Amino acid sequence: MKSKYQKSKKQHKLTIIIIGIVATIFAIIITSTGLFKTLESRSIDWRFNLRGKIQPTSPVVIVAIDDASFANMPERWTWPRTFYAKVTENLKKWGAKAIVFDMVFSEPTAKNPKEDKIFADAVKKAGNVILGLAILQENIGKGSATRILYPIKELKDSAFDLGLVHHRFSETDSHIRETYLFLKNEDEIFYSMSLQALGLYYGLKKQDLKINNDQIIWGNLNIHIYKGNLCIINFIGPPGTFTTVPFYKVYYGKDINKNIFKDKIVIIGSTSELLHDVFLTSFSIGEVELPNGQTEKTTVMMPGVEIHANVINTIFSNNYLKRMDPVSGLLLVLSIGIITSFLLFNIKAWHGLIVVAIEIAIFFFIATYLFNVKNYIIDFVNPVFSVVFCYLAISTYKVGVEEKEKRKIKNIFSKYLSSNIVEELIKSEDIKLGGERKEITVLFSDIRGFTSMSEKLTPEEVVALLNEYLSEMTDAIFTYGGTLDKFIGDAVMAIFGTPRFQKDHALRAVKTGFLMLNKLTMLNEKWEKQGKQKFKIGIGINTGIAVAGNMGSMKRMEYTVIGDTVNLASRLESLNKDLDTQFLISESTYEQVKNFVKVRRFDNVAIKGKQERLIVYEVVEPVL
């Protein structure tokens, strides 16, 4: 039959498991609200930055409309479209396989309309130019309407095809982490500029393109679809990762390796922040070098043209990122919460903190490994929140129960044990039999002539007298941090230096002896006024090595000390009768307190139970 304690312990463990499961369910409810959506997205950015820059594998070259081009072109911005015509002609001449403009030429040139025709003729002659288009949502009264922003008719008719220039912005932090593979407007489907560029590069026909639930199949391209029409962009690095050539160099055809464009997808677009075609991405956490040579964190914006390059590289290299679906995410949170509960249920709260830290570290490693090696994104913030939430819930319960148990132990044992023994008992993880050798100081005191005195008093009077006396002696022991070992009839045994270490245990014992004598003097004065019996006591103190610990049986044990050190202290207390003294200490005790007391030395003293004669000291008065 199980004991009440065993049943209570089992119930305690079961309660912890239940609390952990309930906490996990609450964690699921909280994370399902999207509270940590931004943090979860940032954790993906953090994985990109941990992985670092990798080399592009796609045949992409960027022609950048940058600050250097603003400074070196024949005219100031906005440039005439004849500039674009010349760049198109040069790129075609140099062997570019696809020429992609990350721009929407939606308005005709007001200054010189002939420029549009020159540009359109160059586009048509090249036969491999893709121009941008945009789909806009405009507010009209209480509703909204979709407007498609095409290039002007001359350019639209001349281009090989058109492609979407924009990407999907995160709803929580305005970062671009995904792109639209296609958008539908009524019965028409508009494909992304990146997809159109790859189709042109591979010589694919639009009628062969098929869209399934989770992929686009187009020739040798099997493109993974995320959330219906999106692709998670597998960024290969921060801005500047792809080969980039300033626009003015392509325009002039000088100081340039023309072979780098042969059989390449060339994307033309702005990289200057002045034109505001720059965006926050997963690599927007960057570093800048300060004048003093140190670096600091800063926000780095990525040009839209380079985002297109990253999309092309993702599809070209077949290096798609796949993300855990919401149901799997909830199951992960549930699983890791339950695992955490079982890991924590049988250990202390601070041990649990170590377990949680290790658990998070392991999960961090798994998340990083899956991202770097398997291109798989698992939720990180939500499961970690579940772990922490479970730990806090379980630890709060444990701390509450532990405090309750501590108060219970204190209430029960403080009546029988000194406060430091109780504290040691509370801190102990397991109460065991056995002890350890350590240097301590032992004090014995005894009432002189107690037997003859008690014969003159009634039992009730003896008990009342002893209780009052022993209470004062106990207070004296506790005052200097001693441990009341036991009462032996009218005798008192106290120990110093254990269970808590006390460097000055010998001095504490001697101070306690003086306090006991002073308290007895006050009691005698009080009893004399009350017409009660007065008495004297003898005190013996010895310092040395003893075995200290829990002794007895598993059913009943007590903390005490044993050894010759204890026996000698008892003998010294009895020796007071022979030497007509009240307070004797051994030579070992004297060596530790000689600077604090005045003594009278006794040489060559015979001690009962000892073959050799010893030196003992009567403590006369303190010099503290």
C-alpha positions as CSV (number, residue, x, y, z in Angstrom):
1,M,0.0,0.0,0.0
2,K,1.4,3.4,-1.0
3,S,2.2,5.9,1.7
4,K,0.5,9.3,1.8
5,Y,3.9,10.9,0.9
6,Q,4.3,8.7,-2.2
7,K,0.7,9.5,-3.3
8,S,1.4,13.2,-2.8
9,K,4.6,13.1,-4.8
10,K,2.9,11.3,-7.6
11,Q,0.0,13.8,-7.6
12,H,2.6,16.6,-7.6
13,K,4.3,15.2,-10.8
14,L,1.0,14.7,-12.5
15,T,0.0,18.3,-11.7
16,I,3.2,19.5,-13.3
17,I,2.5,17.5,-16.5
18,I,-1.1,18.9,-16.6
19,I,0.2,22.5,-16.1
20,G,2.7,22.0,-18.9
21,I,0.0,20.7,-21.3
22,V,-2.4,23.5,-20.4
23,A,0.5,26.1,-20.8
24,T,1.2,24.5,-24.3
25,I,-2.5,24.9,-25.3
26,F,-2.4,28.5,-24.2
27,A,0.8,29.0,-26.1
28,I,-0.9,27.6,-29.2
29,I,-3.8,30.0,-28.7
30,I,-1.5,33.0,-28.3
31,T,0.7,32.2,-31.3
32,S,-2.4,31.5,-33.4
33,T,-3.3,35.2,-33.1
34,G,-0.2,36.1,-35.1
35,L,1.3,38.0,-32.1
36,F,4.8,36.8,-33.1
37,K,4.4,37.0,-36.8
38,T,6.9,39.8,-37.2
39,L,9.4,38.1,-34.9
40,E,8.9,34.9,-36.9
41,S,9.7,36.7,-40.1
42,R,12.7,38.3,-38.6
43,S,13.9,34.9,-37.5
44,I,14.0,33.9,-41.1
45,D,16.0,37.0,-41.9
46,W,18.4,36.0,-39.1
47,R,18.8,32.6,-40.7
48,F,19.7,34.2,-44.0
49,N,22.3,36.3,-42.3
50,L,23.7,33.4,-40.4
51,R,24.0,31.4,-43.7
52,G,25.7,34.4,-45.3
53,K,26.4,35.2,-48.9
54,I,26.6,32.5,-51.6
55,Q,27.6,32.7,-55.2
56,P,24.9,33.2,-57.8
57,T,24.5,30.4,-60.3
58,S,22.0,32.1,-62.7
59,P,23.3,33.9,-65.9
60,V,22.2,37.4,-64.6
61,V,23.9,40.7,-65.1
62,I,22.5,44.0,-63.8
63,V,22.8,47.2,-65.6
64,A,22.5,49.8,-62.9
65,I,21.0,53.3,-63.2
66,D,23.2,54.5,-60.3
67,D,24.7,57.7,-59.0
68,A,27.8,57.2,-61.2
69,S,25.5,57.1,-64.3
70,F,23.7,60.3,-63.2
71,A,27.1,62.0,-63.1
72,N,28.5,60.6,-66.4
73,M,25.5,60.6,-68.8
74,P,25.2,63.4,-71.4
75,E,22.0,64.7,-69.9
76,R,20.5,65.0,-66.4
77,W,17.8,62.8,-65.1
78,T,15.1,62.2,-66.5
79,W,16.9,60.8,-69.5
80,P,15.4,60.7,-73.0
81,R,14.3,57.3,-74.2
82,T,16.9,57.3,-76.9
83,F,19.4,56.5,-74.2
84,Y,17.5,53.3,-73.5
85,A,17.4,52.6,-77.2
86,K,21.2,52.8,-77.5
87,V,21.7,50.6,-74.5
88,T,19.3,48.0,-75.9
89,E,21.1,48.0,-79.2
90,N,24.5,47.6,-77.5
91,L,23.3,44.7,-75.3
92,K,21.8,42.9,-78.3
93,K,25.0,43.4,-80.3
94,W,27.0,42.0,-77.4
95,G,25.0,38.8,-77.3
96,A,22.5,39.3,-74.4
97,K,19.9,36.6,-74.5
98,A,17.2,38.5,-72.7
99,I,17.0,42.2,-72.0
100,V,14.7,43.1,-69.1
101,F,13.7,46.6,-68.1
102,D,12.6,46.9,-64.5
103,M,10.6,49.9,-65.4
104,V,7.1,50.7,-66.6
105,F,7.1,53.2,-69.5
106,S,3.5,54.1,-69.0
107,E,3.6,57.7,-70.2
108,P,4.6,59.0,-73.6
109,T,7.5,61.4,-73.8
110,A,6.1,64.9,-73.7
111,K,9.2,66.8,-74.8
112,N,9.9,64.8,-78.0
113,P,7.5,62.0,-78.9
114,K,9.9,60.8,-81.6
115,E,12.1,59.4,-78.8
116,D,9.4,56.8,-78.0
117,K,9.4,55.5,-81.6
118,I,13.2,55.3,-81.6
119,F,13.1,53.3,-78.4
120,A,10.2,51.1,-79.7
121,D,12.1,50.4,-82.9
122,A,15.2,49.3,-81.0
123,V,13.1,47.1,-78.8
124,K,11.3,45.5,-81.8
125,K,14.6,45.0,-83.6
126,A,16.2,43.3,-80.6
127,G,13.3,40.9,-80.3
128,N,14.3,39.8,-76.8
129,V,13.2,42.7,-74.6
130,I,10.8,42.3,-71.7
131,L,9.2,45.5,-70.3
132,G,7.5,46.0,-67.0
133,L,3.8,46.4,-66.1
134,A,2.1,47.0,-62.8
135,I,-1.3,46.1,-61.3
136,L,-2.5,48.8,-58.9
137,Q,-5.4,48.8,-56.4
138,E,-7.0,52.3,-56.3
139,N,-9.5,53.5,-53.8
140,I,-12.7,54.7,-55.4
141,G,-15.3,56.0,-52.9
142,K,-16.0,53.3,-50.4
143,G,-14.5,50.6,-52.6
144,S,-11.5,49.9,-54.7
145,A,-10.7,49.2,-58.3
146,T,-7.9,47.4,-60.1
147,R,-5.9,49.4,-62.7
148,I,-3.3,47.8,-64.9
149,L,-0.4,50.1,-65.8
150,Y,0.9,49.0,-69.2
151,P,3.8,50.5,-71.2
152,I,2.7,53.0,-73.9
153,K,1.2,51.2,-77.0
154,E,4.3,51.6,-79.2
155,L,6.5,49.9,-76.6
156,K,3.9,47.3,-75.6
157,D,3.5,46.2,-79.2
158,S,7.3,46.1,-79.8
159,A,8.3,44.1,-76.7
160,F,8.7,40.4,-76.7
161,D,6.6,40.2,-73.6
162,L,5.6,42.1,-70.4
163,G,6.2,41.1,-66.8
164,L,5.0,42.2,-63.3
165,V,7.6,44.6,-61.7
166,H,6.3,44.4,-58.1
167,H,6.8,41.9,-55.2
168,R,4.8,41.1,-52.1
169,F,5.3,43.3,-49.1
170,S,5.0,41.7,-45.6
171,E,1.9,43.0,-43.8
172,T,3.8,43.3,-40.5
173,D,7.1,45.0,-41.3
174,S,7.0,46.0,-45.0
175,H,9.9,43.7,-45.9
176,I,10.0,41.8,-49.2
177,R,10.5,38.1,-48.7
178,E,8.2,36.7,-51.3
179,T,7.3,37.6,-54.9
180,Y,4.3,37.1,-57.1
181,L,4.8,34.5,-59.7
182,F,1.5,35.6,-61.3
183,L,-1.5,37.7,-60.7
184,K,-5.0,37.3,-62.1
185,N,-7.3,40.0,-63.2
186,E,-10.7,38.7,-64.3
187,D,-9.8,36.2,-67.0
188,E,-6.3,37.4,-67.7
189,I,-3.1,36.1,-66.1
190,F,0.0,38.4,-65.7
191,Y,3.3,36.6,-65.0
192,S,6.2,38.0,-63.1
193,M,9.1,39.7,-64.9
194,S,11.5,37.1,-63.5
195,L,9.4,34.2,-64.9
196,Q,9.0,35.9,-68.3
197,A,12.8,36.4,-68.4
198,L,13.5,32.8,-67.8
199,G,10.9,31.7,-70.3
200,L,12.7,33.9,-72.9
201,Y,16.1,32.6,-71.9
202,Y,15.1,29.0,-72.3
203,G,13.0,29.7,-75.5
204,L,9.8,28.5,-73.9
205,K,6.3,29.1,-75.4
206,K,3.6,30.6,-73.2
207,Q,1.0,28.1,-74.3
208,D,3.1,25.3,-72.8
209,L,2.9,26.9,-69.3
210,K,0.7,25.0,-66.8
211,I,-0.3,26.0,-63.3
212,N,-1.1,23.3,-60.8
213,N,-2.0,23.6,-57.1
214,D,1.6,23.7,-55.9
215,Q,3.7,24.2,-58.9
216,I,4.1,25.8,-62.3
217,I,5.3,23.5,-65.0
218,W,6.9,25.2,-68.0
219,G,9.3,23.2,-70.1
220,N,12.1,22.1,-67.9
221,L,11.1,24.5,-65.1
222,N,9.2,23.0,-62.2
223,I,8.5,26.1,-60.0
224,H,7.3,25.6,-56.4
225,I,4.3,27.7,-55.6
226,Y,3.8,29.1,-52.1
227,K,0.3,30.2,-50.9
228,G,-1.3,30.0,-54.4
229,N,0.7,32.4,-56.5
230,L,3.9,33.2,-54.5
231,C,7.5,32.2,-54.4
232,I,9.7,32.6,-51.3
233,I,12.8,34.4,-52.5
234,N,16.0,32.5,-51.6
235,F,18.2,35.6,-51.3
236,I,21.8,34.7,-52.0
237,G,23.3,37.8,-50.3
238,P,23.1,41.5,-49.5
239,P,23.0,44.2,-52.2
240,G,25.9,44.0,-54.7
241,T,26.0,40.2,-54.8
242,F,25.3,40.0,-58.6
243,T,27.5,41.2,-61.3
244,T,26.6,44.9,-61.9
245,V,27.7,47.3,-64.6
246,P,26.8,51.1,-64.5
247,F,24.3,52.2,-67.2
248,Y,26.7,54.9,-68.5
249,K,29.4,52.3,-69.4
250,V,26.9,50.2,-71.4
251,Y,25.7,53.4,-73.1
252,Y,29.2,54.5,-74.1
253,G,30.5,51.0,-74.7
254,K,33.8,51.9,-73.1
255,D,35.8,50.6,-70.2
256,I,33.7,47.5,-70.2
257,N,34.1,43.8,-70.8
258,K,31.4,43.2,-73.4
259,N,31.7,39.5,-73.2
260,I,30.0,39.4,-69.7
261,F,26.7,40.0,-71.4
262,K,26.9,37.2,-73.9
263,D,24.0,34.6,-73.4
264,K,23.0,36.4,-70.2
265,I,19.7,37.7,-68.8
266,V,20.4,41.5,-68.5
267,I,18.2,43.4,-66.1
268,I,18.2,47.2,-66.4
269,G,16.9,49.2,-63.4
270,S,17.6,51.7,-60.7
271,T,20.0,51.0,-57.8
272,S,20.2,54.6,-56.6
273,E,18.3,55.5,-53.5
274,L,17.4,58.8,-55.1
275,L,14.8,57.0,-57.3
276,H,13.3,55.3,-54.3
277,D,13.3,51.9,-56.0
278,V,14.9,50.2,-52.9
279,F,13.3,47.9,-50.4
280,L,13.8,46.1,-47.1
281,T,14.7,42.4,-47.5
282,S,16.1,39.5,-45.5
283,F,19.6,41.0,-45.9
284,S,18.6,44.5,-44.7
285,I,20.7,44.1,-41.5
286,G,24.1,45.3,-42.6
287,E,27.3,46.9,-41.3
288,V,29.0,50.2,-42.2
289,E,32.6,51.0,-41.4
290,L,33.1,54.1,-39.3
291,P,36.0,56.6,-39.6
292,N,37.7,55.1,-36.6
293,G,37.8,51.7,-38.3
294,Q,35.0,50.1,-36.3
295,T,31.7,48.9,-37.7
296,E,28.1,49.4,-36.6
297,K,24.8,47.9,-37.6
298,T,22.7,49.7,-40.1
299,T,19.7,49.2,-42.4
300,V,20.6,48.2,-46.0
301,M,18.0,48.6,-48.7
302,M,18.1,46.3,-51.7
303,P,17.3,47.7,-55.2
304,G,14.2,46.2,-56.9
305,V,16.3,45.2,-59.9
306,E,18.4,43.0,-57.6
307,I,15.3,41.5,-56.0
308,H,14.3,40.3,-59.5
309,A,17.8,38.9,-59.9
310,N,17.4,36.9,-56.7
311,V,14.0,35.6,-57.9
312,I,15.6,34.5,-61.2
313,N,18.4,32.8,-59.4
314,T,16.0,31.0,-57.1
315,I,14.1,29.5,-60.0
316,F,17.1,28.9,-62.2
317,S,19.0,27.0,-59.5
318,N,15.9,25.1,-58.5
319,N,16.8,26.2,-55.0
320,Y,13.3,26.8,-53.6
321,L,12.6,27.5,-50.0
322,K,9.7,25.6,-48.5
323,R,8.0,26.8,-45.4
324,M,6.2,24.8,-42.7
325,D,2.4,25.0,-43.1
326,P,0.3,26.4,-40.3
327,V,-1.1,23.0,-39.2
328,S,2.5,21.6,-38.9
329,G,3.5,24.7,-37.1
330,L,0.7,24.2,-34.5
331,L,1.7,20.5,-34.1
332,L,5.3,21.5,-33.6
333,V,4.3,24.0,-30.9
334,L,2.2,21.3,-29.2
335,S,4.9,18.6,-29.5
336,I,7.7,20.8,-28.2
337,G,5.5,22.0,-25.3
338,I,4.7,18.5,-24.2
339,I,8.3,17.4,-24.5
340,T,9.3,20.4,-22.4
341,S,6.7,19.5,-19.7
342,F,8.1,16.0,-19.4
343,L,11.7,17.2,-19.3
344,L,10.9,19.7,-16.5
345,F,8.5,17.7,-14.3
346,N,11.0,16.0,-12.1
347,I,13.8,18.6,-11.7
348,K,14.3,21.8,-9.8
349,A,13.3,25.2,-11.3
350,W,16.9,26.4,-11.9
351,H,17.9,23.0,-13.3
352,G,14.9,23.5,-15.6
353,L,16.4,26.8,-16.8
354,I,19.5,24.9,-18.0
355,V,17.3,22.2,-19.7
356,V,15.3,24.9,-21.5
357,A,18.5,26.7,-22.6
358,I,19.8,23.4,-24.0
359,E,16.5,22.6,-25.6
360,I,16.4,26.0,-27.3
361,A,20.0,25.6,-28.4
362,I,19.2,22.2,-30.0
363,F,16.2,23.6,-31.7
364,F,18.2,26.5,-33.0
365,F,20.7,24.1,-34.5
366,I,17.9,22.1,-36.1
367,A,16.2,25.2,-37.5
368,T,19.6,26.4,-38.9
369,Y,20.5,23.0,-40.3
370,L,17.1,22.6,-42.1
371,F,17.4,26.1,-43.6
372,N,21.0,25.8,-44.7
373,V,21.0,22.2,-45.9
374,K,17.4,21.3,-46.8
375,N,16.0,24.8,-47.8
376,Y,13.2,24.2,-45.3
377,I,11.9,26.9,-43.0
378,I,10.4,25.7,-39.7
379,D,8.8,28.0,-37.2
380,F,11.2,29.2,-34.6
381,V,9.8,31.9,-32.5
382,N,6.4,30.2,-31.7
383,P,8.0,26.9,-30.5
384,V,10.6,28.8,-28.4
385,F,7.7,30.8,-26.9
386,S,6.0,27.5,-26.1
387,V,9.1,26.3,-24.3
388,V,9.6,29.4,-22.3
389,F,5.9,29.7,-21.5
390,C,5.8,26.1,-20.2
391,Y,8.9,26.7,-18.2
392,L,7.5,29.8,-16.6
393,A,4.2,28.1,-15.8
394,I,5.8,25.0,-14.3
395,S,8.4,26.9,-12.4
396,T,5.9,29.2,-10.9
397,Y,3.9,26.2,-9.6
398,K,7.1,24.5,-8.4
399,V,8.3,27.7,-6.6
400,G,4.9,28.0,-4.9
401,V,4.9,24.4,-3.8
402,E,8.5,24.6,-2.6
403,E,7.9,27.7,-0.6
404,K,4.9,26.1,1.0
405,E,6.9,23.0,1.8
406,K,9.7,25.1,3.3
407,R,7.3,27.0,5.5
408,K,5.8,23.6,6.6
409,I,9.3,22.2,7.4
410,K,10.2,25.4,9.3
411,N,7.0,25.3,11.4
412,I,7.5,21.6,12.3
413,F,11.2,21.5,12.9
414,S,12.1,24.9,14.3
415,K,10.6,23.8,17.6
416,Y,13.2,21.0,17.8
417,L,16.1,22.1,15.8
418,S,18.2,25.3,15.5
419,S,17.4,27.6,12.6
420,N,20.6,26.8,10.7
421,I,19.8,23.0,10.9
422,V,16.3,23.8,9.6
423,E,17.8,25.9,6.7
424,E,20.2,23.1,5.9
425,L,17.4,20.6,5.9
426,I,15.3,22.7,3.5
427,K,18.3,23.2,1.1
428,S,19.1,19.5,1.2
429,E,18.0,17.6,-2.0
430,D,18.0,14.3,-0.2
431,I,18.3,13.5,3.5
432,K,20.7,10.6,3.9
433,L,22.4,8.6,6.6
434,G,26.1,9.2,7.2
435,G,28.3,12.1,7.8
436,E,31.6,13.9,7.0
437,R,34.7,14.7,8.9
438,K,35.2,18.4,9.7
439,E,36.7,20.6,12.4
440,I,34.0,21.8,14.8
441,T,33.7,23.1,18.4
442,V,31.5,21.3,20.9
443,L,30.0,22.9,24.1
444,F,28.6,20.9,27.0
445,S,26.9,22.5,30.1
446,D,25.4,20.8,33.1
447,I,23.6,22.0,36.3
448,R,25.6,21.4,39.5
449,G,23.8,19.3,42.1
450,F,20.7,19.0,40.0
451,T,19.8,15.6,41.4
452,S,19.8,16.7,45.1
453,M,18.0,19.9,44.2
454,S,15.3,18.1,42.3
455,E,14.6,15.9,45.2
456,K,13.5,19.0,47.2
457,L,11.0,20.1,44.5
458,T,7.8,18.7,43.1
459,P,8.0,17.2,39.5
460,E,6.0,20.2,38.3
461,E,8.4,22.7,39.8
462,V,11.4,20.8,38.4
463,V,9.8,20.9,34.9
464,A,8.9,24.6,35.1
465,L,12.4,25.4,36.4
466,L,14.1,23.4,33.7
467,N,11.9,24.8,30.9
468,E,12.7,28.4,31.9
469,Y,16.4,27.6,32.2
470,L,16.7,25.6,29.0
471,S,14.8,28.2,27.0
472,E,17.4,30.9,28.0
473,M,20.3,28.5,27.3
474,T,18.8,27.7,23.8
475,D,18.5,31.4,23.1
476,A,22.2,31.9,24.0
477,I,23.2,29.1,21.6
478,F,21.1,30.5,18.8
479,T,22.4,34.0,19.4
480,Y,25.9,33.1,18.2
481,G,24.7,30.7,15.4
482,G,25.2,27.5,17.3
483,T,23.2,24.4,16.8
484,L,21.3,22.9,19.7
485,D,22.3,19.2,19.4
486,K,20.3,17.8,22.3
487,F,19.1,18.1,25.9
488,I,20.4,15.3,28.1
489,G,18.3,15.7,31.2
490,D,19.5,19.0,32.6
491,A,22.6,18.9,30.4
492,V,22.9,20.9,27.1
493,M,25.0,19.9,24.1
494,A,25.6,22.5,21.4
495,I,27.8,22.4,18.3
496,F,29.4,25.2,16.2
497,G,30.9,25.1,12.7
498,T,28.3,22.6,11.3
499,P,26.1,22.1,9.4
500,R,27.0,25.6,8.1
501,F,30.7,26.4,8.0
502,Q,31.8,29.0,10.5
503,K,35.4,30.1,10.4
504,D,35.2,31.4,14.0
505,H,33.3,28.5,15.4
506,A,35.6,28.3,18.5
507,L,35.1,32.0,19.4
508,R,31.3,31.6,18.9
509,A,31.2,28.7,21.3
510,V,33.2,30.7,24.0
511,K,30.9,33.7,23.5
512,T,28.0,31.4,23.9
513,G,29.4,30.1,27.2
514,F,29.8,33.6,28.6
515,L,26.2,34.5,27.5
516,M,24.9,31.3,29.2
517,L,26.6,32.3,32.5
518,N,25.2,35.8,32.2
519,K,21.7,34.6,31.5
520,L,22.0,32.2,34.5
521,T,23.0,35.1,36.8
522,M,19.9,37.0,35.7
523,L,17.7,33.9,36.3
524,N,19.2,33.3,39.7
525,E,18.5,36.9,40.7
526,K,14.9,36.5,39.5
527,W,14.4,33.2,41.3
528,E,15.9,34.5,44.5
529,K,13.3,37.3,44.5
530,Q,10.6,34.7,43.9
531,G,12.0,32.5,46.7
532,K,13.0,29.8,44.3
533,Q,16.1,27.6,44.3
534,K,19.3,28.9,42.7
535,F,22.0,26.8,41.1
536,K,25.3,26.9,39.2
537,I,26.4,25.3,35.9
538,G,29.6,24.0,34.5
539,I,30.6,24.5,30.9
540,G,33.2,22.5,28.8
541,I,34.3,23.4,25.3
542,N,36.6,21.5,22.9
543,T,37.6,22.1,19.3
544,G,38.7,19.3,16.9
545,I,37.8,16.9,14.2
546,A,34.5,15.0,14.4
547,V,32.1,13.2,12.2
548,A,29.0,15.4,11.6
549,G,25.9,14.3,9.8
550,N,22.5,12.5,9.9
551,M,22.6,9.5,12.1
552,G,20.0,6.9,13.2
553,S,17.7,4.9,10.9
554,M,15.8,5.9,7.8
555,K,12.6,6.0,9.9
556,R,14.1,8.3,12.5
557,M,17.4,10.2,12.3
558,E,18.9,13.3,13.9
559,Y,21.8,15.6,13.0
560,T,24.6,15.2,15.5
561,V,28.4,14.8,15.9
562,I,30.4,11.9,17.2
563,G,34.1,11.4,18.0
564,D,36.7,11.9,20.6
565,T,36.3,15.7,20.2
566,V,32.8,15.3,21.6
567,N,33.9,13.1,24.4
568,L,36.6,15.5,25.6
569,A,34.1,18.4,25.7
570,S,31.9,16.3,27.9
571,R,34.9,15.4,30.1
572,L,35.9,19.1,30.4
573,E,32.4,20.0,31.6
574,S,32.6,17.3,34.3
575,L,36.1,18.4,35.3
576,N,34.8,21.7,36.5
577,K,33.7,19.9,39.7
578,D,37.2,18.7,40.4
579,L,38.9,22.0,39.7
580,D,36.2,24.1,41.3
581,T,35.7,26.0,38.1
582,Q,32.7,26.9,36.0
583,F,34.1,27.3,32.4
584,L,36.8,25.1,31.0
585,I,38.2,25.0,27.4
586,S,40.7,22.6,25.8
587,E,44.1,23.7,24.5
588,S,42.9,23.4,20.9
589,T,40.1,25.8,21.6
590,Y,42.4,28.2,23.5
591,E,44.7,28.4,20.5
592,Q,41.9,29.8,18.4
593,V,40.5,32.3,21.0
594,K,43.6,33.3,23.1
595,N,43.5,36.9,21.8
596,F,39.9,37.3,23.0
597,V,39.8,35.9,26.5
598,K,41.6,35.9,29.8
599,V,42.3,32.4,31.2
600,R,43.9,30.5,34.1
601,R,46.0,27.6,33.0
602,F,45.9,24.1,34.5
603,D,48.9,21.9,33.6
604,N,49.2,18.1,33.7
605,V,45.5,17.5,34.3
606,A,44.2,13.9,34.4
607,I,41.1,13.5,32.2
608,K,38.8,10.5,32.7
609,G,39.2,8.2,29.7
610,K,42.5,9.7,28.6
611,Q,45.8,8.1,29.2
612,E,47.9,11.2,28.7
613,R,47.6,14.3,30.9
614,L,46.4,17.5,29.2
615,I,46.6,21.3,29.6
616,V,43.2,22.9,30.1
617,Y,42.2,26.5,30.6
618,E,39.6,28.2,32.8
619,V,38.0,31.1,31.0
620,V,38.0,33.9,33.5
621,E,36.6,36.8,31.5
622,P,36.4,38.0,27.9
623,V,38.5,40.9,26.6
624,L,36.3,41.5,23.6
